[in-house]
Amino acid sequence: MVGFTGSCFVCFKMKVSRIAWLLCKRTEVRRHTVCRTFTSGSTTRQQQLSSARGRICRLESMELPSVGAKSVLVKLLAAPINPSDINMIQGSYAILPDLPAVGGNEGVGQILEVGSQVKALRPGDWVIPRDAGLGTWRTAVVLAENDVISLPNDIPLLSAATLGVNPCTAFRMLSDFEELKPGDTVIQNAANSGVGQAVIQIAAARGIQTINVVRDRPDLTQLIDRLKAMGASHVIKEETLRRHEMKELFKTCPRPKLALNGVGGKSATELLRHLQVGGSMVTYGGMAKQPVTVPVSALIFKNVKVKGFWVTQWKRTHSQDEGALRGMLDELCSLIRQGKLTAPACSEVGLQDFRKALDTAMQPFTSAKQVLVL
Ligand SMILES: NC(=O)c1ccc[n+]([C@@H]2O[C@H](COP(=O)([O-])OP(=O)(O)OC[C@H]3O[C@@H](n4cnc5c(N)ncnc54)[C@H](OP(=O)(O)O)[C@@H]3O)[C@@H](O)[C@H]2O)c1
């Protein structure tokens, strides 16, 4: 391996000095980029996570294995930095790879070469991972054919790179928990997140109204304008959830049947207060890192349903049902082509600037998804 080494900026910033991630830079097609976690000789997960020091983050170049009969060589094109990627580096995610590991769970690549028994994919096809944990922060990789699913390459690159996680999550949450009809209302926090922007757009395409909660910030008016241009019906600050203004708002739209919670803590409790009787709150993220507290009255008098959703589990549950994932991706791509679903606001960052991108991705009020261009 060659490349450069140094302290892992993301781990250092987050006071997680235990884990080292390695980003590897590709120098030719047969070499590839990876983001890997190293330990100082520990072998078990527990040892890895409790080991005190010695983790580093660096770019490296590695040899690619040869392409087997049922494998494909993929040139990664672009891969976002999502909160789950950072949680994985922190060691706090539900899936933790054996270390060292390559970072990144999402992204789009192009098939360069296929093995002799590969039937469904051809050179030139765009592909995205079927599951989490693939390690997309690299420039090329040899994978089993079934590790990826093809995408049409007539959609924008950034849409393709960010399609497999957030829009799929938004799509499922709007489809699987409550029967929503045109005119119904959904309320969500973290409305400017990647998931939130997809919720706004998919809901708008279905005629569903959205109440979108965001944190206050200096450029709030700009953010409100941007979300409304995407189709948000209402955009309000967290503080407004506790104010009389909500009563006025519900004179113009029905109380929500569905609340989508990507934050937790007080924000989630406030969402629950506004649900209609028998409505559902689906928790999919915990950006505030605080537990969800459910008021007793919401359970007794409103009989609200409190549920969770994880798109990775959905994909695994439906892994034998090719049509389920394919059908959802087709619908999402159709919305993209119609201009009804755009990629979240993104900042494209060269791989060599991965430290800056990781740092930016962890700052509040960024309002732009960091996407590594590979
Ligand atoms: N369960 C699933 O299947 C699934 C799938 C996709 C994503 N997720 C989760 O969904 C969440 C959002 O992911 P994403 O990729 O959409 O995020 P993103 O685009 O990176 O945006 C992060 C969002 O979190 C907000 N935020 C950050 N810290 C916060 C805090 N302390 N309190 C309130 N809001 C805060 C940000 O608001 P500001 O602009 O105000 O900073 C922003 O809206 C993450 O927790 C992610 O892991 C879950």
The ligand as a Gaussian input file, in Angstrom:
#p B3LYP/6-31G(d) Opt

LIG

0 1
 N      -33.614000       4.593000       9.571000
 C      -33.207000       4.676000       8.311000
 O      -33.423000       3.791000       7.487000
 C      -32.476000       5.913000       7.890000
 C      -32.219000       6.161000       6.544000
 C      -31.593000       7.364000       6.196000
 C      -31.205000       8.243000       7.191000
 N      -31.420000       7.923000       8.480000
 C      -31.075000       8.837000       9.586000
 O      -31.785000      10.035000       9.353000
 C      -31.081000      11.122000       9.914000
 C      -30.875000      12.166000       8.818000
 O      -30.045000      11.613000       7.802000
 P      -29.740000      12.471000       6.493000
 O      -28.752000      11.784000       5.667000
 O      -31.039000      12.838000       5.890000
 O      -29.099000      13.745000       7.200000
 P      -28.342000      15.017000       6.605000
 O      -28.796000      15.275000       5.220000
 O      -26.892000      14.858000       6.882000
 O      -28.908000      16.170000       7.551000
 C      -28.749000      16.108000       8.934000
 C      -29.986000      16.732000       9.543000
 O      -29.966000      16.551000      10.938000
 C      -30.253000      17.808000      11.570000
 N      -29.615000      17.832000      12.869000
 C      -28.327000      17.597000      13.156000
 N      -28.120000      17.665000      14.475000
 C      -29.314000      17.960000      15.028000
 C      -29.758000      18.181000      16.366000
 N      -28.914000      18.094000      17.392000
 N      -31.049000      18.472000      16.558000
 C      -31.910000      18.561000      15.519000
 N      -31.552000      18.372000      14.239000
 C      -30.265000      18.074000      14.001000
 C      -29.687000      18.823000      10.606000
 O      -30.295000      20.050000      10.859000
 P      -29.475000      21.444000      10.802000
 O      -29.441000      21.838000       9.346000
 O      -30.317000      22.307000      11.636000
 O      -28.102000      21.178000      11.355000
 C      -30.116000      18.215000       9.278000
 O      -31.465000      18.490000       9.031000
 C      -29.774000      10.525000      10.441000
 O      -29.947000      10.240000      11.805000
 C      -29.634000       9.246000       9.651000
 O      -28.838000       8.286000      10.297000
 C      -32.048000       6.787000       8.854000

